[in-house]
Amino acid sequence: MKNITQRLLATVVLATSCIAAHAATDLSQVPVDITQDLVDYSSSDFGHTFALGLGQQAGSLNNFFADKYTFAISGVNDVVGLITSLKASANDGLTITGFDLRNSGGIVFHGTQDVTNYLPGDQAWSFASGLHPLAAGNYTLEVDGYVASANGGSYSGNIAVAAAVPEPETYGMLLAGLGLLGVLARRRKQAQ
């Protein structure tokens, strides 16, 4: 009986160590605040290089990441973001699975892989605010993916913000308002 218990315990320990050896590893870095770069330069570079340790296996079920870059903006701003991760083959480097801009309410912009201007192996993902500029607030840029080969890999990117350019209708209202102020000033001057 004692011998069976010892064998059973040894089997459980061995099975647990095998499962632990093949458990998925979160390779995410701690969130990085890029606010100051956006304030100083209106853009910020970001990226991450991954190298697998001895015994770590590549693939979507083994080593993944969800890197976060935080920033705060004031006023209304247009925003564009782009990341790339070059792959020599489908089973090489990193595989990017998501590129999103979030705020406290959820996803603001969902990045898409750009296969029109880039080759699929370039893994270029982008988003742009276009007609929907960002309001003042706190945001998180998230890059998701996994290490596709034992050789590791890297991604790099850039995000840029700029004060939103008014629509043509806004310029029309501004000119009409200035014209009205001019007419009022002229009447006031003639009345004196």
Rosetta silent file (secondary structure, phi, psi, omega in degrees, C-alpha in Angstrom):
SEQUENCE: MKNITQRLLATVVLATSCIAAHAATDLSQVPVDITQDLVDYSSSDFGHTFALGLGQQAGSLNNFFADKYTFAISGVNDVVGLITSLKASANDGLTITGFDLRNSGGIVFHGTQDVTNYLPGDQAWSFASGLHPLAAGNYTLEVDGYVASANGGSYSGNIAVAAAVPEPETYGMLLAGLGLLGVLARRRKQAQ
SCORE:     score description
SCORE:     0.000 S_00000001
   1 L     0.000  -44.405  179.151    0.000    0.000    0.000 S_00000001
   2 H   -62.551  -38.969 -179.924    2.825    2.352    0.935 S_00000001
   3 H   -65.047  -40.638  179.223    4.592    1.526   -2.336 S_00000001
   4 H   -66.482  -41.644  178.985    1.450    2.307   -4.379 S_00000001
   5 H   -62.430  -41.900  179.347    1.001    5.654   -2.581 S_00000001
   6 H   -64.525  -42.635  179.576    4.633    6.609   -3.288 S_00000001
   7 H   -64.951  -41.056  179.268    4.271    5.685   -6.977 S_00000001
   8 H   -64.207  -43.072  177.719    1.029    7.634   -7.240 S_00000001
   9 H   -63.632  -42.309  178.496    2.627   10.667   -5.602 S_00000001
  10 H   -63.328  -37.974  178.995    5.656   10.424   -7.923 S_00000001
  11 H   -65.660  -43.366  178.843    3.324   10.231  -10.941 S_00000001
  12 H   -63.106  -44.085  179.502    1.416   13.340   -9.832 S_00000001
  13 H   -62.852  -43.892  179.645    4.665   15.283   -9.284 S_00000001
  14 H   -64.472  -43.522  179.378    6.001   14.235  -12.700 S_00000001
  15 H   -64.037  -41.582  178.932    2.742   15.112  -14.458 S_00000001
  16 H   -63.020  -41.561 -179.867    2.605   18.505  -12.733 S_00000001
  17 H   -68.703  -34.325  177.328    6.166   19.326  -13.735 S_00000001
  18 H   -67.328  -42.448  178.376    5.468   18.339  -17.359 S_00000001
  19 H   -64.543  -42.633  179.609    2.368   20.540  -17.456 S_00000001
  20 H   -63.659  -36.086 -179.697    4.272   23.437  -15.874 S_00000001
  21 H   -66.502  -27.660 -178.030    7.079   23.044  -18.412 S_00000001
  22 L  -106.693   11.929 -179.832    4.569   23.456  -21.258 S_00000001
  23 L   -70.769  149.134  178.245    2.410   26.150  -19.639 S_00000001
  24 L   -67.089  144.268 -179.510    1.812   29.344  -21.565 S_00000001
  25 E  -117.089  128.692  176.361    4.000   32.260  -20.571 S_00000001
  26 E   -84.490  113.096 -178.001    2.804   35.865  -20.570 S_00000001
  27 L   -96.861   12.866 -177.324    5.689   37.888  -22.036 S_00000001
  28 L   -61.918  142.305  173.486    3.931   41.255  -21.678 S_00000001
  29 L   -87.158  163.699  176.713    5.994   44.157  -20.453 S_00000001
  30 L   -64.850  149.716 -179.967    4.746   46.459  -17.707 S_00000001
  31 L   -55.413  140.751 -178.352    2.631   49.330  -19.107 S_00000001
  32 E  -113.026  128.334  178.364    4.731   52.187  -20.506 S_00000001
  33 E   -88.072  119.875 -178.711    3.564   55.824  -20.211 S_00000001
  34 L  -110.404   14.734 -176.898    4.258   57.714  -23.469 S_00000001
  35 H   -56.639  -47.107 -174.719    2.425   60.933  -22.528 S_00000001
  36 H   -61.758  -40.112  175.939    5.557   63.103  -22.296 S_00000001
  37 H   -60.675  -41.433 -179.727    6.736   62.158  -25.809 S_00000001
  38 H   -67.339  -35.416  177.279    3.304   63.068  -27.184 S_00000001
  39 H   -69.094  -47.001 -175.902    3.372   66.399  -25.342 S_00000001
  40 H   -74.184  -40.377 -170.212    6.952   67.223  -26.403 S_00000001
  41 H  -122.480   -3.196 -176.288    7.007   65.839  -29.953 S_00000001
  42 L    65.090    9.067  175.314    3.362   65.056  -30.881 S_00000001
  43 E  -155.294  164.188  178.612    4.469   61.458  -31.516 S_00000001
  44 E  -148.111  134.351  172.363    6.038   58.536  -29.721 S_00000001
  45 E   -87.203  149.251  176.029    8.001   55.499  -30.843 S_00000001
  46 E  -151.567  163.197  178.616    7.409   52.202  -29.053 S_00000001
  47 E   174.309  175.479 -178.663    8.371   48.571  -29.439 S_00000001
  48 E  -157.871  135.486  176.238    9.408   45.342  -27.790 S_00000001
  49 E  -110.516  136.449 -177.082   11.959   42.625  -28.597 S_00000001
  50 E  -118.498  133.100  173.188   11.340   39.052  -27.496 S_00000001
  51 L  -131.360  124.222 -178.879   13.920   36.314  -26.981 S_00000001
  52 L   -79.187  142.848  177.436   12.758   32.932  -25.724 S_00000001
  53 L   -79.984  169.516  179.329   14.636   31.265  -22.901 S_00000001
  54 L   -58.698  127.264  179.151   16.013   27.748  -22.984 S_00000001
  55 L    89.119  -12.184  178.136   13.133   25.266  -23.045 S_00000001
  56 L   -78.154  137.351 -179.077   10.462   27.857  -23.899 S_00000001
  57 L  -102.456  144.832  178.000    8.329   26.883  -26.877 S_00000001
  58 L   -84.931  168.042  175.918    7.039   29.239  -29.525 S_00000001
  59 L   120.394  161.583 -173.466    3.469   29.356  -30.797 S_00000001
  60 L   -62.741  -24.851 -178.737    0.111   30.904  -29.977 S_00000001
  61 L   -94.783   -1.208 -172.963   -0.517   28.591  -27.010 S_00000001
  62 L  -111.988  -54.228 -174.980    2.920   29.014  -25.455 S_00000001
  63 E  -134.570  106.974 -175.388    4.298   32.555  -25.335 S_00000001
  64 E  -122.734  168.051  177.511    1.978   35.506  -25.826 S_00000001
  65 E  -147.493  154.068  173.779    2.001   39.212  -25.025 S_00000001
  66 E  -142.404   80.017 -177.456   -0.402   42.109  -24.535 S_00000001
  67 E   -77.625  140.384 -178.092    1.830   45.188  -24.274 S_00000001
  68 E  -123.674  135.463  176.640    0.200   48.416  -23.124 S_00000001
  69 E  -123.727  119.196 -175.413    1.280   52.013  -23.758 S_00000001
  70 E  -103.119  151.620  175.050   -0.667   54.639  -21.813 S_00000001
  71 E  -160.821  159.025  176.129   -1.064   58.354  -22.487 S_00000001
  72 E  -124.864  142.258  177.696   -3.256   61.323  -21.646 S_00000001
  73 E  -130.275  156.294  174.572   -4.219   64.139  -24.011 S_00000001
  74 L  -117.183  153.369 -179.511   -5.970   67.454  -23.604 S_00000001
  75 L    74.381 -173.531  179.032   -8.229   69.060  -26.140 S_00000001
  76 L   -98.287  128.430 -174.320   -9.528   67.408  -29.289 S_00000001
  77 E  -134.656  144.909  167.292   -6.860   65.568  -31.290 S_00000001
  78 E   -83.281  149.863 -179.291   -6.492   63.534  -34.439 S_00000001
  79 E  -140.061  142.099  172.177   -4.505   60.334  -33.908 S_00000001
  80 E  -135.453  145.571  178.717   -2.747   57.825  -36.158 S_00000001
  81 E  -140.609  146.422 -179.986   -0.900   54.674  -35.154 S_00000001
  82 E  -147.837  135.001  170.515    1.218   52.121  -37.022 S_00000001
  83 E  -131.174  152.505  174.121    3.144   49.009  -35.972 S_00000001
  84 E  -138.973  149.972  173.489    5.172   46.540  -38.002 S_00000001
  85 L  -145.873  107.854 -175.486    6.800   43.218  -37.283 S_00000001
  86 L   -73.977  137.721  178.755    8.725   41.688  -40.156 S_00000001
  87 L  -129.580  126.167  176.746    8.380   37.947  -40.749 S_00000001
  88 L   -73.117  -30.792  177.528   10.533   35.942  -43.141 S_00000001
  89 L  -150.835  172.679 -177.989    7.919   33.150  -43.096 S_00000001
  90 L   -62.460  -28.070 -177.889    4.624   32.284  -41.399 S_00000001
  91 L  -104.349   34.007 -177.034    6.450   30.349  -38.675 S_00000001
  92 L  -130.009  157.034  173.259    9.048   33.001  -37.943 S_00000001
  93 L    61.844 -138.015  179.524    9.323   36.049  -35.675 S_00000001
  94 E  -109.240  155.419  169.470    6.175   37.389  -34.009 S_00000001
  95 E  -117.314  116.313  178.079    2.564   37.142  -35.021 S_00000001
  96 E   -83.626  129.186 -179.161    0.612   40.312  -34.224 S_00000001
  97 E  -113.597  -10.039  179.207   -3.034   39.526  -33.427 S_00000001
  98 E  -167.365  148.806  178.738   -4.320   42.934  -32.356 S_00000001
  99 E  -148.032   97.821 -172.007   -3.545   46.657  -32.276 S_00000001
 100 E  -126.892  149.960  171.758   -6.194   48.640  -30.410 S_00000001
 101 E  -109.985  126.378 -175.484   -6.652   52.046  -28.821 S_00000001
 102 E  -124.516  157.677  166.316   -8.793   51.935  -25.675 S_00000001
 103 E  -132.649 -168.751 -177.012  -10.193   54.260  -23.055 S_00000001
 104 L   -63.472  -20.415 -179.892  -12.247   53.555  -19.934 S_00000001
 105 L   -88.310   -5.506 -179.208  -15.278   52.863  -22.141 S_00000001
 106 E   122.528 -152.980 -177.392  -13.587   50.133  -24.217 S_00000001
 107 E   -75.096  125.985  177.479  -12.085   50.046  -27.700 S_00000001
 108 E   -92.217  -47.999  176.264  -11.965   53.455  -29.391 S_00000001
 109 E  -134.151  131.907  177.845  -10.148   52.336  -32.551 S_00000001
 110 E  -103.387  113.981 -179.788   -9.547   48.771  -33.648 S_00000001
 111 L   -67.251  151.828  177.594   -6.402   48.525  -35.766 S_00000001
 112 E  -127.072  152.312  178.543   -6.449   46.477  -38.929 S_00000001
 113 E   -74.404  127.957 -177.437   -3.698   44.740  -40.815 S_00000001
 114 L   -93.330   98.893  178.103   -2.745   46.827  -43.844 S_00000001
 115 L  -100.950    1.896  177.005   -2.183   44.420  -46.745 S_00000001
 116 L   -82.206  -46.183 -176.779   -2.841   47.112  -49.367 S_00000001
 117 L   -98.184   -9.835 -177.805    0.276   49.200  -48.736 S_00000001
 118 L  -133.006  158.004  173.742    2.439   46.478  -47.154 S_00000001
 119 L   -75.271  150.275  178.983    3.214   42.830  -47.808 S_00000001
 120 H   -55.860  -34.117  178.701    1.490   40.353  -45.457 S_00000001
 121 H   -67.691  -17.764  177.698    4.915   39.366  -44.094 S_00000001
 122 H   -74.471  -19.735 -177.201    5.462   42.982  -42.998 S_00000001
 123 L    45.186   57.596  178.412    2.608   42.621  -40.521 S_00000001
 124 L   -91.869  123.592  177.813    1.741   46.303  -40.671 S_00000001
 125 E  -119.369  142.357 -178.228   -1.232   47.271  -38.508 S_00000001
 126 E  -150.056  164.659  169.309   -2.701   50.765  -38.369 S_00000001
 127 E  -152.762  157.413  177.003   -5.577   52.960  -37.303 S_00000001
 128 E  -148.432  142.750 -176.970   -6.449   56.637  -37.832 S_00000001
 129 L   -70.291  -31.206  178.332   -9.073   58.816  -36.229 S_00000001
 130 L    54.851 -118.625 -178.337  -10.172   60.360  -39.518 S_00000001
 131 L   -84.650    3.621 -176.897  -13.555   62.026  -38.934 S_00000001
 132 L  -123.635   73.578 -178.373  -13.628   60.881  -35.290 S_00000001
 133 L   -64.101  158.781  179.221  -10.944   62.806  -33.353 S_00000001
 134 E   -78.840  138.407  171.999  -10.076   61.865  -29.779 S_00000001
 135 L   -83.488  163.564  177.337  -11.546   63.855  -26.918 S_00000001
 136 L   -57.997  143.522  178.318   -9.367   64.830  -23.976 S_00000001
 137 E   156.381 -170.154 -179.859   -8.736   61.919  -21.640 S_00000001
 138 E  -103.601  136.158 -176.417   -6.666   58.863  -20.779 S_00000001
 139 E  -133.538  157.082  175.251   -5.958   56.198  -23.395 S_00000001
 140 E  -131.289  124.936  173.918   -4.196   52.849  -23.672 S_00000001
 141 E   -93.877  125.933 -177.239   -2.601   51.548  -26.848 S_00000001
 142 E  -121.523  130.692  176.487   -2.482   47.725  -26.777 S_00000001
 143 E  -114.555  120.463 -179.104   -0.378   45.435  -28.973 S_00000001
 144 E  -114.467  148.515  176.000   -1.311   41.730  -28.810 S_00000001
 145 E   172.481 -165.577  178.556    0.424   38.721  -30.304 S_00000001
 146 E  -149.481  160.169  178.594    2.658   35.735  -29.730 S_00000001
 147 E   -81.360  118.891 -173.722    6.184   34.561  -30.432 S_00000001
 148 L   -90.442  -15.134 -179.886    5.947   32.375  -33.554 S_00000001
 149 L  -142.676  158.012  179.977    9.478   30.927  -33.541 S_00000001
 150 L   -63.045  -19.749  179.128   12.179   29.947  -31.079 S_00000001
 151 L   -74.224   -9.844 -177.957   14.343   32.725  -32.577 S_00000001
 152 L    77.006 -159.578 -179.299   12.035   35.343  -31.045 S_00000001
 153 E   171.988 -173.533 -179.862   11.272   38.604  -32.803 S_00000001
 154 E  -152.792  162.846  170.439   10.315   42.228  -32.348 S_00000001
 155 E  -133.222  157.018  174.297    7.799   44.858  -33.319 S_00000001
 156 E  -141.571  155.312 -177.469    8.118   48.620  -33.563 S_00000001
 157 E  -158.348  177.124  178.358    5.589   51.349  -33.947 S_00000001
 158 E  -148.768  141.829  172.673    4.698   55.001  -33.782 S_00000001
 159 E  -127.551  138.711 -179.310    1.659   56.924  -32.624 S_00000001
 160 E  -131.400  140.767  175.658    1.094   60.590  -33.440 S_00000001
 161 E  -126.399  146.676  178.104   -1.467   63.091  -32.171 S_00000001
 162 E  -148.818  148.303  177.687   -2.232   66.554  -33.494 S_00000001
 163 E   -55.133  133.795 -176.993   -4.816   69.200  -32.722 S_00000001
 164 L   -63.525  137.781  177.985   -7.857   68.453  -34.835 S_00000001
 165 L   -84.301  128.877 -179.561   -8.262   70.628  -37.937 S_00000001
 166 L   -60.796  151.455  176.827  -11.662   72.314  -38.049 S_00000001
 167 L   -72.752  158.157  179.160  -14.130   71.273  -40.747 S_00000001
 168 H   -54.850  -34.749  179.115  -14.836   73.727  -43.600 S_00000001
 169 H   -61.774  -33.924  179.641  -18.203   74.577  -42.033 S_00000001
 170 H   -65.574  -42.371  177.324  -16.365   75.781  -38.941 S_00000001
 171 H   -62.683  -39.205  178.301  -14.279   78.166  -41.042 S_00000001
 172 H   -61.342  -44.309  178.176  -17.491   79.430  -42.666 S_00000001
 173 H   -66.031  -37.739  178.658  -19.037   80.151  -39.265 S_00000001
 174 H   -62.645  -46.175  179.227  -15.805   81.835  -38.124 S_00000001
 175 H   -64.588  -40.002  178.224  -15.778   84.121  -41.186 S_00000001
 176 H   -63.788  -41.043  178.525  -19.477   84.934  -40.757 S_00000001
 177 H   -64.491  -41.967  177.573  -18.856   85.792  -37.082 S_00000001
 178 H   -64.580  -39.823  177.502  -15.894   88.021  -37.983 S_00000001
 179 H   -62.497  -42.767  178.784  -17.990   89.731  -40.640 S_00000001
 180 H   -63.213  -42.456  176.751  -20.761   90.355  -38.123 S_00000001
 181 H   -61.736  -38.655  177.865  -18.251   91.796  -35.632 S_00000001
 182 H   -63.403  -43.869  178.743  -16.927   94.058  -38.400 S_00000001
 183 H   -62.603  -44.591  179.389  -20.442   95.312  -39.236 S_00000001
 184 H   -63.692  -41.517  179.160  -21.156   95.986  -35.536 S_00000001
 185 H   -64.375  -40.026 -179.900  -17.846   97.816  -35.073 S_00000001
 186 H   -65.458  -42.851  179.139  -18.535   99.968  -38.162 S_00000001
 187 H   -63.601  -41.134 -179.029  -22.060  100.884  -36.931 S_00000001
 188 H   -64.444  -40.396 -179.169  -20.696  101.717  -33.497 S_00000001
 189 H   -66.852  -39.902  179.801  -18.005  103.941  -35.034 S_00000001
 190 H   -69.337  -29.895 -179.765  -20.573  105.713  -37.250 S_00000001
 191 H   -72.255  -22.945 -176.846  -22.873  106.254  -34.241 S_00000001
 192 L   -78.209    0.000    0.000  -20.164  108.121  -32.311 S_00000001
